[in-house]
Amino acid sequence: MDARPGARRRSRNGGRRLDAAVLRFPTPSESRPPRDRFRPEERRLITRLGTPLAVQHFLNRLPYNTEPPPVGATLRSFRGVVGHGAAHCLEAALFAAVVLEQRGYPPLVLSFESIDQLDHVIFVYRRRGLWGSVARSRDPGLHGRRPVFARPLALARSYVDPYVDYTGRVTGYAVVDLRVLGTYDWRLAETNVWKVERTLLEYPHRPIVTSDRRFERLRARYAAYRAAHEGQKPLFYRGRERWTEIPEEFLTRPGQTSRGRSRGTAA
């Protein structure tokens, strides 16, 4: 699925539970950096990207960070994403969290667990009592969702079917407020922010139970589609009206020319 190559789940047995229900977080206005801490290019982006849909539109056109050699694995902050002009799923979630925190949204991310230990992270928000998301992925169905979901679980379940590929299957989810990181600078750090990944790996996830029969049917259908369409990824999922736009490269059929930017191959 969409995790960085080599990222693996770690045991959370005996770990300290980070429970947002009992922690007192600063409000977004208390925790977000003042505008003068941002560089001019960063301030221009924050000013221009005023809504979750605008952030999604921007990320869709940003090259996916395939973490190629010699750099290898990265976990860049918002500042790092702006500077390098590319993002993988977790970097995109951090980018969205910083931009939209400046608009009053809490910095919330939703982390998925999968049977193949290749996980996915998205930014989530609530608007008029309903939940939506902003996301970047190498898979078309794992991008953003419109704010139409009554609960985070319903939002998480909208990713279950598109998550199925040759190896992936969602087993759990967690909504994490990044303010649990306290003074750790995940927003503007010049270096990799690996503590974010460790926190998500250790955070208690709630199970998502799905049908074995449905999973096997979806996996077989996925494999058959890829074989019949020269490796192209499917868009045959129900509920697509609840998705936000997806990058143009996923809409381009083999043999056509796309105006979208290139991506790396999927895991």
MARZA-349222 format. One line per field, with one value per residue (C-alpha): residue number from 0; residue in three letters; x negated, y, z. Coordinates in steps of 0.02 Angstrom, whole numbers, always signed. Layout:
% residues N
num = (NUM|...)
residu = (Ala|...)
c1 = (X|...)
c2 = (Y|...)
c3 = (Z|...)
END
This chain:
% residues 267
num = (0|1|2|3|4|5|6|7|8|9|10|11|12|13|14|15|16|17|18|19|20|21|22|23|24|25|26|27|28|29|30|31|32|33|34|35|36|37|38|39|40|41|42|43|44|45|46|47|48|49|50|51|52|53|54|55|56|57|58|59|60|61|62|63|64|65|66|67|68|69|70|71|72|73|74|75|76|77|78|79|80|81|82|83|84|85|86|87|88|89|90|91|92|93|94|95|96|97|98|99|100|101|102|103|104|105|106|107|108|109|110|111|112|113|114|115|116|117|118|119|120|121|122|123|124|125|126|127|128|129|130|131|132|133|134|135|136|137|138|139|140|141|142|143|144|145|146|147|148|149|150|151|152|153|154|155|156|157|158|159|160|161|162|163|164|165|166|167|168|169|170|171|172|173|174|175|176|177|178|179|180|181|182|183|184|185|186|187|188|189|190|191|192|193|194|195|196|197|198|199|200|201|202|203|204|205|206|207|208|209|210|211|212|213|214|215|216|217|218|219|220|221|222|223|224|225|226|227|228|229|230|231|232|233|234|235|236|237|238|239|240|241|242|243|244|245|246|247|248|249|250|251|252|253|254|255|256|257|258|259|260|261|262|263|264|265|266)
residu = (Met|Asp|Ala|Arg|Pro|Gly|Ala|Arg|Arg|Arg|Ser|Arg|Asn|Gly|Gly|Arg|Arg|Leu|Asp|Ala|Ala|Val|Leu|Arg|Phe|Pro|Thr|Pro|Ser|Glu|Ser|Arg|Pro|Pro|Arg|Asp|Arg|Phe|Arg|Pro|Glu|Glu|Arg|Arg|Leu|Ile|Thr|Arg|Leu|Gly|Thr|Pro|Leu|Ala|Val|Gln|His|Phe|Leu|Asn|Arg|Leu|Pro|Tyr|Asn|Thr|Glu|Pro|Pro|Pro|Val|Gly|Ala|Thr|Leu|Arg|Ser|Phe|Arg|Gly|Val|Val|Gly|His|Gly|Ala|Ala|His|Cys|Leu|Glu|Ala|Ala|Leu|Phe|Ala|Ala|Val|Val|Leu|Glu|Gln|Arg|Gly|Tyr|Pro|Pro|Leu|Val|Leu|Ser|Phe|Glu|Ser|Ile|Asp|Gln|Leu|Asp|His|Val|Ile|Phe|Val|Tyr|Arg|Arg|Arg|Gly|Leu|Trp|Gly|Ser|Val|Ala|Arg|Ser|Arg|Asp|Pro|Gly|Leu|His|Gly|Arg|Arg|Pro|Val|Phe|Ala|Arg|Pro|Leu|Ala|Leu|Ala|Arg|Ser|Tyr|Val|Asp|Pro|Tyr|Val|Asp|Tyr|Thr|Gly|Arg|Val|Thr|Gly|Tyr|Ala|Val|Val|Asp|Leu|Arg|Val|Leu|Gly|Thr|Tyr|Asp|Trp|Arg|Leu|Ala|Glu|Thr|Asn|Val|Trp|Lys|Val|Glu|Arg|Thr|Leu|Leu|Glu|Tyr|Pro|His|Arg|Pro|Ile|Val|Thr|Ser|Asp|Arg|Arg|Phe|Glu|Arg|Leu|Arg|Ala|Arg|Tyr|Ala|Ala|Tyr|Arg|Ala|Ala|His|Glu|Gly|Gln|Lys|Pro|Leu|Phe|Tyr|Arg|Gly|Arg|Glu|Arg|Trp|Thr|Glu|Ile|Pro|Glu|Glu|Phe|Leu|Thr|Arg|Pro|Gly|Gln|Thr|Ser|Arg|Gly|Arg|Ser|Arg|Gly|Thr|Ala|Ala)
c1 = (+0|-57|-182|-364|-463|-528|-406|-342|-222|-294|-216|-119|-106|-148|-157|-82|+91|+109|+293|+354|+511|+414|+273|+289|+225|+195|+318|+259|+235|+124|+18|-4|-161|-139|-147|-315|-398|-357|-464|-389|-356|-274|-164|-108|-55|+39|+129|+174|+228|+372|+481|+458|+509|+378|+245|+301|+292|+114|+56|+130|+12|-139|-254|-244|-400|-460|-613|-737|-923|-1038|-925|-821|-684|-622|-491|-492|-399|-290|-447|-535|-392|-390|-578|-589|-426|-370|-277|-230|-70|-128|-224|-67|+36|-88|-85|+106|+105|-10|+80|+254|+203|+173|+358|+415|+424|+348|+196|+279|+218|+297|+178|+225|+153|+143|+107|-47|-113|-113|-7|+72|+94|+215|+262|+440|+553|+730|+841|+1018|+1014|+959|+789|+681|+499|+350|+226|+92|+60|-8|+166|+315|+440|+334|+342|+461|+643|+778|+842|+997|+958|+1045|+902|+716|+757|+872|+735|+607|+722|+731|+548|+570|+613|+487|+352|+363|+226|+111|+66|+160|+309|+359|+362|+372|+374|+335|+367|+217|+203|+24|+25|-17|-194|-204|-351|-425|-442|-352|-293|-448|-596|-736|-772|-667|-532|-539|-455|-291|-303|-351|-204|-83|-157|-137|+36|+179|+280|+462|+501|+597|+680|+714|+782|+655|+766|+780|+593|+550|+673|+600|+422|+464|+553|+407|+281|+390|+412|+225|+188|+318|+272|+83|+54|+171|+255|+443|+576|+723|+764|+933|+949|+837|+957|+889|+709|+625|+533|+393|+231|+249|+124|+250|+377|+260|+281|+130|+69|+139|+35|+64|+33|+14|-158|-238|-236|-339|-274|-165|-222)
c2 = (+0|+176|+173|+214|+63|-27|+52|-80|-88|-107|-191|-74|-198|-108|+60|+217|+250|+423|+459|+623|+611|+642|+753|+941|+1006|+1188|+1258|+1275|+1461|+1426|+1293|+1352|+1450|+1636|+1688|+1774|+1605|+1555|+1598|+1708|+1561|+1465|+1613|+1632|+1449|+1463|+1618|+1536|+1366|+1423|+1267|+1078|+1061|+1189|+1093|+931|+1012|+1070|+900|+811|+909|+885|+742|+590|+566|+391|+415|+361|+334|+410|+505|+354|+361|+533|+606|+791|+927|+1056|+1158|+1008|+972|+1152|+1151|+986|+998|+819|+720|+542|+507|+554|+706|+763|+741|+848|+979|+986|+993|+1144|+1240|+1209|+1235|+1415|+1418|+1354|+1166|+1053|+957|+786|+637|+467|+319|+152|-18|-155|-341|-311|-180|-49|+86|+248|+417|+556|+726|+732|+876|+914|+1041|+1077|+919|+805|+727|+738|+711|+769|+639|+594|+417|+305|+227|+322|+273|+329|+516|+639|+627|+760|+811|+700|+569|+572|+489|+453|+266|+297|+400|+263|+130|+225|+177|-9|-67|+43|-15|-194|-235|-386|-379|-239|-250|-124|-194|-39|+150|+289|+476|+563|+744|+794|+910|+755|+788|+943|+1055|+934|+1034|+927|+1082|+1179|+1065|+1064|+881|+723|+712|+526|+551|+578|+405|+325|+407|+343|+168|+162|+240|+120|+83|+29|-127|-121|-290|-336|-488|-618|-663|-484|-458|-610|-554|-378|-443|-560|-421|-303|-427|-467|-282|-247|-394|-340|-154|-155|-126|+22|+37|+19|+150|+30|+66|+114|+281|+379|+526|+552|+564|+728|+744|+623|+661|+663|+524|+399|+451|+425|+264|+169|+250|+421|+572|+645|+821|+752|+728|+557|+445|+299|+122|+61|-49)
c3 = (+0|+35|+176|+151|+94|+247|+370|+489|+634|+807|+957|+1069|+1213|+1373|+1286|+1361|+1292|+1216|+1240|+1166|+1272|+1433|+1373|+1373|+1208|+1169|+1046|+865|+892|+1043|+960|+782|+739|+708|+526|+549|+579|+401|+251|+114|-3|+140|+187|+7|+2|+166|+104|-62|+7|+115|+116|+127|-56|-107|-11|-94|-265|-230|-165|-316|-426|-314|-367|-255|-150|-196|-83|-217|-185|-133|-12|+40|+170|+223|+337|+298|+389|+303|+274|+199|+81|+19|-2|-95|-194|-164|-30|+15|+112|+286|+225|+133|+292|+389|+251|+259|+449|+453|+316|+385|+566|+512|+464|+633|+600|+734|+670|+661|+561|+535|+532|+452|+494|+362|+362|+254|+377|+239|+316|+260|+346|+299|+368|+435|+480|+532|+445|+502|+607|+464|+431|+276|+231|+130|+68|-59|-117|-253|-262|-334|-201|-53|-84|-1|+48|+51|+223|+219|+352|+521|+616|+591|+581|+432|+350|+384|+312|+147|+122|+156|-20|-114|+7|-58|-183|-198|-13|+76|+192|+325|+502|+610|+620|+743|+743|+818|+869|+829|+978|+1081|+1019|+1128|+1086|+958|+796|+668|+575|+526|+561|+433|+471|+461|+595|+635|+804|+712|+634|+800|+886|+755|+761|+950|+957|+1000|+843|+844|+742|+579|+550|+369|+279|+224|+78|+19|+40|-66|-200|-205|-213|-357|-449|-420|-489|-640|-679|-669|-783|-911|-912|-929|-743|-726|-556|-545|-509|-496|-314|-246|-158|-275|-265|-88|-149|-185|-350|-385|-479|-666|-695|-626|-758|-904|-1001|-1070|-1230|-1188|-1142|-970|-911|-734|-659|-654|-503|-444|-454|-313|-174)
END
